[in-house]
Amino acid sequence: MPKVAIIAALEREVAGAVKNWRVSKREYAGRRYKFYENQRAVLVCGGIGADAARRACEAVIRLYQPRLILSVGLAGGLDAGTQVGSLLIPSRIVDATDGSVLDLREGQGTLVSWNAVANVQQKAKLAKAYGANAVDMEAAAVARGAVARKVGFMAVKAISDGHDFEFPALERFIAPDGRFRSGALVMFAGIRPWLWKKLLYLRRNSERAANTLCDWLEWYNQPARNVGVDEAELHPLGSGRH
């Protein structure tokens, strides 16, 4: 069984890294998941948001019994020093819904999880409240699941938008199960040309961030790194309130 479980939100974030992995479709708790597998790791795309991430975390722990869980994906920058296309491996995870914190022994910087797509005003509030460098929607939920099952945890996020980027209203295109309804967004934006420039900007930077993330995943999954490495000892749970 793979030692490492990787949880992403959307396939488009990790597609370049898993194109040659085996695909296994398995069911857990009435939901069908597509798992990408190799000798070292298993990866599942659980969907957007805390609920989807929590369900995927539970499924992969139950089905694969990993020793380490990675929450990977795209995140928004919260300060001018966090550049689009850069990689963040945080040493602190904050759940902004309840203020709980998980401190890790590896990494640098703070990632805060928020329950919606953060606009510019919300990004500024999160940065001030938590001294955070980036925001996502899933890492805290995955961290909570890993802690509950005494599984090692770390997060790896690529920055897709800066602290001053104002998102269009995307929540309406996130389905209850965490899927992103791309077709609905295309139809919505098609008759609103004032959104085209912003969406093209977001697409370009998201692709740039996804490339950064996939490069890291390919490096991380090199066979040479699989020899005699105890992942849970390298990246333990850490300490904190979660």
Order of alpha helices (4+ residues) and beta strands (2+ residues): beta-alpha-beta-beta-beta-alpha-beta-beta-beta-beta-beta-alpha-beta-alpha-beta-alpha-alpha-alpha-beta
